[in-house]
Amino acid sequence: MKKILIVQSVFYPHISKMLLDSATKKISESDYEYEIVNVPGALEIPAAISFAEKSEKYDGYVALGCVIRGETSHHDIVANESARGLNKLAIKKKLAIGNGILTVENEAQAIVRADPKQKDKGSFAAMACIEMMKLKEKFAC
């Protein structure tokens, strides 16, 4: 059975829980196995995926986390660099990655996007990973 690694940032635990709950539900409904690892923040997600990729245990990866704008430009750096890191891994290492790292202005926006009854971005990230796994298999990468 194909296995997916979910790497979640626990910086905003209540947001992460909603993302994780919907991602694991989607993966289970799709008949895939999964494992979960936690990292401190969104910037650590690409590194964790890079470490895990070396094990060759996983067919796909789901990145979950949240970056909320604060008073400084730190939000922009974390949002851009985490996305860049994931895209670099996907392209250079040919990894199937679903990006569920929310980049928002405030907590209310994060809740709307993470809530399974609203925008459900955790489920979307899991679905994106699964679809990219299928595409990778189709092209025999």
Contacts in CASP RR format, 6 or more apart in sequence:
PFRMAT RR
TARGET T0000
AUTHOR 0000-0000-0000
METHOD contacts of the structure
MODEL  1
MKKILIVQSVFYPHISKMLLDSATKKISESDYEYEIVNVPGALEIPAAIS
FAEKSEKYDGYVALGCVIRGETSHHDIVANESARGLNKLAIKKKLAIGNG
ILTVENEAQAIVRADPKQKDKGSFAAMACIEMMKLKEKFAC
1 31 0 8 1.000
1 32 0 8 1.000
1 33 0 8 1.000
2 32 0 8 1.000
2 33 0 8 1.000
2 59 0 8 1.000
2 60 0 8 1.000
2 133 0 8 1.000
3 32 0 8 1.000
3 33 0 8 1.000
3 34 0 8 1.000
3 35 0 8 1.000
3 57 0 8 1.000
3 58 0 8 1.000
3 59 0 8 1.000
3 60 0 8 1.000
4 27 0 8 1.000
4 32 0 8 1.000
4 33 0 8 1.000
4 34 0 8 1.000
4 35 0 8 1.000
4 58 0 8 1.000
4 59 0 8 1.000
4 60 0 8 1.000
4 61 0 8 1.000
4 62 0 8 1.000
4 126 0 8 1.000
4 129 0 8 1.000
4 130 0 8 1.000
4 133 0 8 1.000
5 34 0 8 1.000
5 35 0 8 1.000
5 36 0 8 1.000
5 37 0 8 1.000
5 49 0 8 1.000
5 52 0 8 1.000
5 57 0 8 1.000
5 58 0 8 1.000
5 60 0 8 1.000
5 61 0 8 1.000
5 62 0 8 1.000
6 20 0 8 1.000
6 23 0 8 1.000
6 24 0 8 1.000
6 27 0 8 1.000
6 34 0 8 1.000
6 35 0 8 1.000
6 36 0 8 1.000
6 37 0 8 1.000
6 61 0 8 1.000
6 62 0 8 1.000
6 64 0 8 1.000
6 126 0 8 1.000
7 36 0 8 1.000
7 37 0 8 1.000
7 38 0 8 1.000
7 39 0 8 1.000
7 45 0 8 1.000
7 48 0 8 1.000
7 49 0 8 1.000
7 52 0 8 1.000
7 61 0 8 1.000
7 62 0 8 1.000
7 63 0 8 1.000
7 64 0 8 1.000
8 16 0 8 1.000
8 19 0 8 1.000
8 20 0 8 1.000
8 36 0 8 1.000
8 37 0 8 1.000
8 38 0 8 1.000
8 39 0 8 1.000
8 45 0 8 1.000
8 63 0 8 1.000
8 64 0 8 1.000
8 65 0 8 1.000
9 16 0 8 1.000
9 38 0 8 1.000
9 39 0 8 1.000
9 40 0 8 1.000
9 41 0 8 1.000
9 42 0 8 1.000
9 44 0 8 1.000
9 45 0 8 1.000
9 64 0 8 1.000
9 65 0 8 1.000
9 66 0 8 1.000
9 101 0 8 1.000
10 16 0 8 1.000
10 38 0 8 1.000
10 39 0 8 1.000
10 40 0 8 1.000
10 41 0 8 1.000
11 40 0 8 1.000
11 41 0 8 1.000
11 42 0 8 1.000
11 65 0 8 1.000
11 66 0 8 1.000
12 65 0 8 1.000
12 66 0 8 1.000
12 68 0 8 1.000
12 107 0 8 1.000
12 110 0 8 1.000
15 65 0 8 1.000
15 66 0 8 1.000
15 102 0 8 1.000
15 107 0 8 1.000
15 110 0 8 1.000
15 111 0 8 1.000
15 114 0 8 1.000
16 64 0 8 1.000
16 65 0 8 1.000
16 66 0 8 1.000
18 111 0 8 1.000
18 114 0 8 1.000
18 115 0 8 1.000
18 116 0 8 1.000
18 122 0 8 1.000
19 64 0 8 1.000
19 65 0 8 1.000
19 66 0 8 1.000
19 100 0 8 1.000
19 102 0 8 1.000
19 114 0 8 1.000
19 121 0 8 1.000
19 122 0 8 1.000
19 125 0 8 1.000
20 36 0 8 1.000
20 64 0 8 1.000
20 122 0 8 1.000
21 116 0 8 1.000
22 114 0 8 1.000
22 116 0 8 1.000
22 120 0 8 1.000
22 121 0 8 1.000
22 122 0 8 1.000
22 123 0 8 1.000
22 126 0 8 1.000
23 62 0 8 1.000
23 64 0 8 1.000
23 122 0 8 1.000
23 123 0 8 1.000
23 125 0 8 1.000
23 126 0 8 1.000
24 34 0 8 1.000
24 36 0 8 1.000
24 126 0 8 1.000
25 116 0 8 1.000
25 123 0 8 1.000
26 122 0 8 1.000
26 123 0 8 1.000
26 126 0 8 1.000
26 127 0 8 1.000
26 130 0 8 1.000
27 33 0 8 1.000
27 34 0 8 1.000
27 62 0 8 1.000
27 126 0 8 1.000
27 130 0 8 1.000
28 34 0 8 1.000
30 126 0 8 1.000
30 127 0 8 1.000
30 130 0 8 1.000
32 59 0 8 1.000
32 130 0 8 1.000
34 62 0 8 1.000
35 58 0 8 1.000
37 48 0 8 1.000
37 52 0 8 1.000
39 45 0 8 1.000
39 47 0 8 1.000
39 48 0 8 1.000
41 65 0 8 1.000
41 78 0 8 1.000
42 65 0 8 1.000
42 66 0 8 1.000
42 67 0 8 1.000
42 78 0 8 1.000
42 79 0 8 1.000
42 82 0 8 1.000
42 101 0 8 1.000
43 78 0 8 1.000
43 81 0 8 1.000
43 82 0 8 1.000
45 63 0 8 1.000
45 65 0 8 1.000
45 82 0 8 1.000
45 86 0 8 1.000
45 101 0 8 1.000
46 63 0 8 1.000
46 82 0 8 1.000
46 85 0 8 1.000
46 86 0 8 1.000
46 88 0 8 1.000
46 89 0 8 1.000
49 61 0 8 1.000
49 63 0 8 1.000
49 86 0 8 1.000
49 89 0 8 1.000
49 95 0 8 1.000
49 97 0 8 1.000
50 89 0 8 1.000
50 93 0 8 1.000
52 58 0 8 1.000
52 61 0 8 1.000
53 61 0 8 1.000
53 89 0 8 1.000
53 93 0 8 1.000
53 95 0 8 1.000
59 96 0 8 1.000
59 133 0 8 1.000
60 95 0 8 1.000
60 96 0 8 1.000
60 97 0 8 1.000
60 129 0 8 1.000
60 132 0 8 1.000
60 133 0 8 1.000
61 95 0 8 1.000
61 96 0 8 1.000
61 97 0 8 1.000
61 98 0 8 1.000
61 129 0 8 1.000
62 97 0 8 1.000
62 98 0 8 1.000
62 100 0 8 1.000
62 122 0 8 1.000
62 125 0 8 1.000
62 126 0 8 1.000
62 129 0 8 1.000
63 82 0 8 1.000
63 86 0 8 1.000
63 97 0 8 1.000
63 98 0 8 1.000
63 99 0 8 1.000
63 100 0 8 1.000
63 101 0 8 1.000
63 125 0 8 1.000
64 100 0 8 1.000
64 101 0 8 1.000
64 122 0 8 1.000
64 125 0 8 1.000
65 100 0 8 1.000
65 101 0 8 1.000
65 102 0 8 1.000
66 101 0 8 1.000
66 102 0 8 1.000
66 104 0 8 1.000
66 110 0 8 1.000
66 114 0 8 1.000
67 75 0 8 1.000
67 78 0 8 1.000
67 79 0 8 1.000
67 82 0 8 1.000
67 101 0 8 1.000
67 102 0 8 1.000
67 103 0 8 1.000
67 104 0 8 1.000
68 75 0 8 1.000
68 104 0 8 1.000
68 105 0 8 1.000
68 106 0 8 1.000
68 107 0 8 1.000
68 110 0 8 1.000
69 75 0 8 1.000
69 104 0 8 1.000
69 105 0 8 1.000
69 106 0 8 1.000
75 103 0 8 1.000
79 101 0 8 1.000
79 103 0 8 1.000
82 101 0 8 1.000
83 99 0 8 1.000
83 101 0 8 1.000
83 103 0 8 1.000
86 97 0 8 1.000
86 98 0 8 1.000
86 99 0 8 1.000
86 101 0 8 1.000
89 95 0 8 1.000
89 97 0 8 1.000
90 96 0 8 1.000
90 97 0 8 1.000
90 132 0 8 1.000
94 136 0 8 1.000
94 141 0 8 1.000
96 129 0 8 1.000
96 132 0 8 1.000
96 133 0 8 1.000
96 135 0 8 1.000
96 136 0 8 1.000
97 129 0 8 1.000
97 132 0 8 1.000
98 125 0 8 1.000
98 126 0 8 1.000
98 128 0 8 1.000
98 129 0 8 1.000
98 132 0 8 1.000
99 125 0 8 1.000
99 128 0 8 1.000
100 121 0 8 1.000
100 122 0 8 1.000
100 124 0 8 1.000
100 125 0 8 1.000
102 109 0 8 1.000
102 110 0 8 1.000
102 113 0 8 1.000
102 114 0 8 1.000
102 121 0 8 1.000
104 110 0 8 1.000
104 113 0 8 1.000
111 118 0 8 1.000
112 118 0 8 1.000
112 119 0 8 1.000
113 119 0 8 1.000
113 121 0 8 1.000
114 121 0 8 1.000
114 122 0 8 1.000
116 122 0 8 1.000
116 123 0 8 1.000
END
